[in-house]
């Protein structure tokens, strides 16, 4: 595979975008799981804390220098690879929604979607020269599998297990990328 060393600006942009995406989708997964909190104070407190975590990650990106000890080596076709895996992820999610709803198995959707999203991180690790994305993928697949298992208890429980699990994984990834870069 032919690679090139990412120039400093591209490296900074990838780092910023990676942390921002983890923060944004971490909040989204938290909201997806928050149905289990009801509509009382626990929901609003949880939402405020989740928003604070996401905002803090994004605000800290330009303030913390990368601790990465080597230049980022990217495949020449990294952008194409990214597009392919995002497209693959979207197609699989749409197919899962259509199939599971048609089979009246919507309770298993949160976990299934989490497994798909987790799987898409694994090939992104080499595309972005970010090895920790493999662990993000594995951890999200595990959270998704737990969400699928929780689907037997209904969609609210499945959403909470997959949603809170994936939120935690994405925030941890964002923090790790922020720290090491």
Legacy VTK file of the C-alpha trace (Angstrom):
# vtk DataFile Version 3.0
C-alpha trace
ASCII
DATASET POLYDATA
POINTS 181 float
0.000 0.000 0.000
1.440 3.324 -1.060
1.378 5.974 1.682
2.355 9.575 2.264
3.188 11.557 5.375
0.291 13.821 6.278
1.310 17.472 6.338
0.831 19.207 9.711
-2.426 20.917 8.713
-4.023 17.680 7.501
-2.871 15.934 10.674
-4.433 18.704 12.827
-7.637 18.641 10.778
-7.934 14.845 11.083
-7.377 15.039 14.816
-9.948 17.839 15.216
-12.482 16.107 12.984
-12.006 12.748 14.728
-12.552 14.224 18.181
-15.513 16.304 16.985
-17.164 13.308 15.318
-16.657 11.194 18.455
-18.103 13.997 20.615
-21.117 14.580 18.340
-22.013 10.931 17.860
-21.268 10.174 21.519
-23.973 12.687 22.402
-26.257 11.146 19.783
-25.791 7.646 21.193
-26.414 8.969 24.700
-29.671 10.549 23.534
-30.570 7.260 21.855
-30.211 5.487 25.186
-31.754 8.215 27.314
-35.302 6.905 26.885
-34.521 4.595 29.777
-34.100 7.630 32.037
-37.743 8.656 31.678
-38.751 12.278 31.258
-37.895 13.518 34.736
-34.816 15.119 36.273
-32.570 12.105 35.537
-33.097 12.647 31.812
-32.261 16.353 31.933
-29.293 15.936 34.258
-27.947 13.112 32.088
-28.462 15.148 28.928
-26.696 18.160 30.461
-23.737 16.014 31.547
-23.554 14.305 28.149
-23.645 17.656 26.365
-20.925 18.967 28.701
-18.655 16.012 27.903
-19.162 16.462 24.162
-18.674 20.220 24.271
-15.558 19.874 26.435
-13.962 17.489 23.928
-14.589 19.860 21.039
-13.444 22.951 22.954
-10.235 21.259 24.108
-9.046 20.119 20.671
-7.265 23.353 19.689
-6.019 23.906 23.244
-4.153 20.613 23.715
-1.125 19.776 21.618
-0.897 16.361 20.027
1.273 13.900 21.911
1.718 11.755 18.799
5.338 10.656 18.525
5.431 9.949 14.801
3.964 11.505 11.682
0.636 10.227 10.415
1.195 7.921 7.414
-1.887 7.840 5.210
-2.747 5.631 2.261
-2.772 7.638 -0.962
-6.470 6.816 -1.310
-7.455 7.506 2.337
-10.376 9.780 1.379
-11.763 7.180 -1.025
-11.490 4.491 1.659
-13.321 6.734 4.104
-16.131 7.314 1.610
-16.444 3.614 0.824
-16.738 2.618 4.499
-19.226 5.382 5.293
-21.330 4.304 2.310
-21.092 0.668 3.373
-22.171 1.612 6.896
-25.185 3.613 5.682
-26.345 0.840 3.331
-26.077 -1.779 6.088
-27.959 0.405 8.594
-30.778 1.061 6.127
-30.955 -2.657 5.295
-31.015 -3.576 8.998
-33.813 -1.112 9.691
-35.882 -2.409 6.760
-35.319 -6.087 7.524
-35.747 -5.960 11.302
-38.849 -3.776 11.084
-40.352 -6.055 8.418
-39.730 -9.032 10.712
-41.198 -7.140 13.707
-37.821 -7.287 15.462
-37.283 -3.551 15.995
-36.237 -4.198 19.614
-32.946 -5.489 18.209
-32.231 -2.396 16.087
-30.184 -0.334 18.564
-27.727 -3.168 19.125
-27.597 -4.118 15.465
-26.884 -0.546 14.413
-24.159 -0.303 17.070
-22.509 -3.465 15.713
-22.564 -2.006 12.182
-21.146 1.327 13.324
-18.475 -0.466 15.347
-17.521 -2.623 12.369
-17.014 0.447 10.189
-14.324 1.752 12.578
-12.023 -1.223 12.024
-11.069 -0.424 8.390
-10.897 3.286 9.248
-7.931 2.621 11.555
-5.467 2.132 8.681
-7.230 4.707 6.475
-6.511 7.412 9.093
-3.389 5.850 10.615
-5.242 5.834 13.925
-4.759 2.379 15.493
-7.068 3.149 18.412
-10.024 3.154 15.990
-9.706 -0.642 15.897
-10.352 -0.732 19.647
-13.206 1.723 19.180
-14.702 -0.695 16.671
-14.261 -3.727 18.895
-15.725 -1.932 21.923
-18.715 -0.663 19.941
-19.324 -4.141 18.541
-19.314 -5.447 22.130
-21.737 -2.698 23.226
-23.893 -3.520 20.210
-23.870 -7.245 20.976
-24.946 -6.421 24.536
-27.667 -4.212 23.048
-28.850 -7.062 20.807
-29.007 -9.347 23.845
-30.896 -6.645 25.755
-33.375 -6.466 22.877
-35.212 -9.382 24.451
-36.181 -6.893 27.188
-37.539 -4.336 24.716
-36.288 -1.456 22.634
-35.870 0.939 25.591
-33.503 -1.437 27.380
-31.679 -2.287 24.144
-31.337 1.409 23.350
-29.962 2.146 26.807
-27.398 -0.653 26.700
-26.209 0.076 23.154
-26.616 3.840 23.443
-24.837 4.404 26.735
-22.169 1.844 25.835
-21.435 3.440 22.461
-21.493 6.949 23.949
-18.888 5.935 26.517
-16.720 4.293 23.838
-16.863 7.325 21.543
-16.130 9.801 24.329
-13.211 7.661 25.482
-11.915 7.520 21.907
-12.296 11.277 21.544
-10.351 11.802 24.776
-7.634 9.360 23.677
-7.264 11.048 20.277
-7.267 14.431 22.014
-4.483 13.323 24.350
-2.287 11.445 21.877
-3.525 12.807 18.600
LINES 1 182
181 0 1 2 3 4 5 6 7 8 9 10 11 12 13 14 15 16 17 18 19 20 21 22 23 24 25 26 27 28 29 30 31 32 33 34 35 36 37 38 39 40 41 42 43 44 45 46 47 48 49 50 51 52 53 54 55 56 57 58 59 60 61 62 63 64 65 66 67 68 69 70 71 72 73 74 75 76 77 78 79 80 81 82 83 84 85 86 87 88 89 90 91 92 93 94 95 96 97 98 99 100 101 102 103 104 105 106 107 108 109 110 111 112 113 114 115 116 117 118 119 120 121 122 123 124 125 126 127 128 129 130 131 132 133 134 135 136 137 138 139 140 141 142 143 144 145 146 147 148 149 150 151 152 153 154 155 156 157 158 159 160 161 162 163 164 165 166 167 168 169 170 171 172 173 174 175 176 177 178 179 180
